[in-house]
Amino acid sequence: MIAFIGLGHMGAPMARRLLSAGAELVVWNRTRSRAVPLAGAGARIADTPAAAAAGADIVITMLSGPPAVESVLFGPDGVLSAPGSRCLVEMSTIGPAAVHGIAARLPAGVSLVDAPVAGGVRQAEAGALRILAGGDAPDLERVAPALAPLGTVLRCGGVGSGASAKMVANTALIGGMALLAEILELAGLLALPQTLTLDVLSHGPLASLLDRAQAPGGHFTLALAAKDLTLALTSPASGLPVTTAAHATLQTAAAHNPGHDLRTLTNLTAPQPR
């Protein structure tokens, strides 16, 4: 049995993919109403994280950040208060320091794979995520069948390496989007027509970022992006001047519109509050 904890924009379609693949699934979410549609698809709703974990061989967490993970795992009625052996698959973006902190506190019989994902809601719905997995080889083998319906697994190394790879990927994405926004501002100051600017950029090194900035949908909020850069800057690799500047930009934007998608930095799409 698999327990899935956290049914937000990413978690809900991931859980649905597992149900479609025939998994026996129990789910928990802080807002219970988000779990109800999955119950109609065959999932059992648990009243607490501990109840979800009880009897589960694998527990997947997909939450907003370190405080939420800390609460769900170690808080009252948390996952780790449920007795028994299991493998915890931590798929949230919390950074390697938090992952190592969790690993150091696990009780006997509970192992850990950190497996944050690259990709958005559309990839989650299609089972096309790129899963950046870190852990001991036996644990990675153990959870491989559960992760297969969600996307392609890239084995990154030991515990914490998946979180490190995700930190690198997200810092590149967020920093690149902040740079793209500044370049578009520069083009405006130079009175370049937007159509010309977009044509020039679409044939350069920022082409993939430009595509993302113009794509429909999006659930990577400014607040979450600011959180991810905070993780990068409080890691052992702190003191990065470009990332520090991008972080300041994100903090300012998030303070005014925390629920808007990261793409709205560029003003190429209408704001989409979440």
Salt bridges, closest charged atoms under 4 A:
ASP47 OD1 - ARG32 NH1 3.00
GLU70 OE2 - ARG105 NH2 2.97
GLU141 OE2 - ARG155 NH2 2.92
ASP199 OD1 - HIS203 ND1 3.85
ASP228 OD1 - LYS227 NZ 2.69
ASP261 OD2 - ARG263 NE 2.73
